[in-house]
């Protein structure tokens, strides 16, 4: 485990105080993420938090029309750019007809009339997913399907293709798991009756696609040691964060707040090749966030290329103007204006690592004390509440109104 914390409250832990009484913060109460526990030693989310945030799996065949249309567009087959014809001809026939629009087995160039054409870089990636025995790596216990392998198989090629100057789309970004989100969420915990604490939380996803800085696709690759837990912490965290984004978009961002039709994809990749695609949304006039789950099997070439088709379709077809950038900027200003400016101490940093049951990472911690030593303060009878905690799941910070002179 790694965390970063700030030595702060040198008296009994404070409540949310000014932040909860702030009109600026309270306007976002609907998007708060309610949690049962947090802290350097209790930072893992659990399925209890799913219930606290009224996130539910949809009933069978109950998806609203806008969700059905969203998924139909993601599953549209691609046309083929002429320069990729030779690679197409070398592909497995079943994979060709699964991914590409064909007539009598021959590729069709769409040229933007009814969809999009896959260019050479994309076709090379699809060919590798179809022809290389990726599943043998985890089936033969060479390596479990975790973040490095998932990046090599799926996300590095998508990232590089989407970053190529000839493919870059304005306001659409693909981001690997080396950086945190560009805006914080607000976490809320009830300490005792009538006593509440809130923290900002800056998540980190293994891969994400955003439009105008608003996450639209989130990906988590299983980092837990257990294969039997029905609610792995990576999945729980992603659903919590995704639900908050859905509520934010439907509450504050045009045109979604009029139609309440924002949709977010939350993708969970398990170690044995089973991939859950969760489509998160809200029904009109309902505070719950619901999700529809579909499964892709990475043990089969067809499952891998169907999954990749959705990623590329999303990146290349997302469109429409919104006020997301301005609303996110306003929201960030309000959150950051309530963060205390305090000295920090650090106890190891790094990227996401495999977790163990104890929460420890597999890298050696590095201690770099700065400012007041919390153990020294505790020895003198103080109660030290960290104002900043960094884990492999993201960064937590407490929220209080910061005076102008600080």
HELIX and SHEET records of a PDB file:
HELIX    1   1 UNK A   18  UNK A   21  1                                   4    
HELIX    2   2 UNK A   23  UNK A   26  1                                   4    
HELIX    3   3 UNK A   29  UNK A   31  5                                   3    
HELIX    4   4 UNK A   47  UNK A   52  1                                   6    
HELIX    5   5 UNK A   65  UNK A   74  1                                  10    
HELIX    6   6 UNK A   82  UNK A   84  5                                   3    
HELIX    7   7 UNK A   85  UNK A   90  1                                   6    
HELIX    8   8 UNK A   93  UNK A   99  1                                   7    
HELIX    9   9 UNK A  120  UNK A  131  1                                  12    
HELIX   10  10 UNK A  135  UNK A  139  1                                   5    
HELIX   11  11 UNK A  147  UNK A  150  1                                   4    
HELIX   12  12 UNK A  151  UNK A  155  3                                   5    
HELIX   13  13 UNK A  156  UNK A  163  1                                   8    
HELIX   14  14 UNK A  233  UNK A  252  1                                  20    
HELIX   15  15 UNK A  256  UNK A  259  1                                   4    
HELIX   16  16 UNK A  301  UNK A  317  1                                  17    
HELIX   17  17 UNK A  324  UNK A  336  1                                  13    
HELIX   18  18 UNK A  374  UNK A  379  1                                   6    
SHEET    1   A 3 UNK A   3  UNK A   5  0                                        
SHEET    2   A 3 UNK A 345  UNK A 347 -1                                        
SHEET    3   A 3 UNK A 367  UNK A 368 -1                                        
SHEET    1   B 2 UNK A   7  UNK A   9  0                                        
SHEET    2   B 2 UNK A 385  UNK A 386 -1                                        
SHEET    1   C 5 UNK A  33  UNK A  34  0                                        
SHEET    2   C 5 UNK A 185  UNK A 192  1                                        
SHEET    3   C 5 UNK A 195  UNK A 203 -1                                        
SHEET    4   C 5 UNK A 394  UNK A 398 -1                                        
SHEET    5   C 5 UNK A 388  UNK A 391 -1                                        
SHEET    1   D 7 UNK A  55  UNK A  57  0                                        
SHEET    2   D 7 UNK A 289  UNK A 297  1                                        
SHEET    3   D 7 UNK A 274  UNK A 281 -1                                        
SHEET    4   D 7 UNK A 264  UNK A 269 -1                                        
SHEET    5   D 7 UNK A 214  UNK A 221  1                                        
SHEET    6   D 7 UNK A 207  UNK A 211 -1                                        
SHEET    7   D 7 UNK A 172  UNK A 176 -1                                        
SHEET    1   E 2 UNK A  79  UNK A  80  0                                        
SHEET    2   E 2 UNK A 117  UNK A 118  1                                        
SHEET    1   F 2 UNK A 102  UNK A 103  0                                        
SHEET    2   F 2 UNK A 106  UNK A 107 -1                                        
END                                                                             
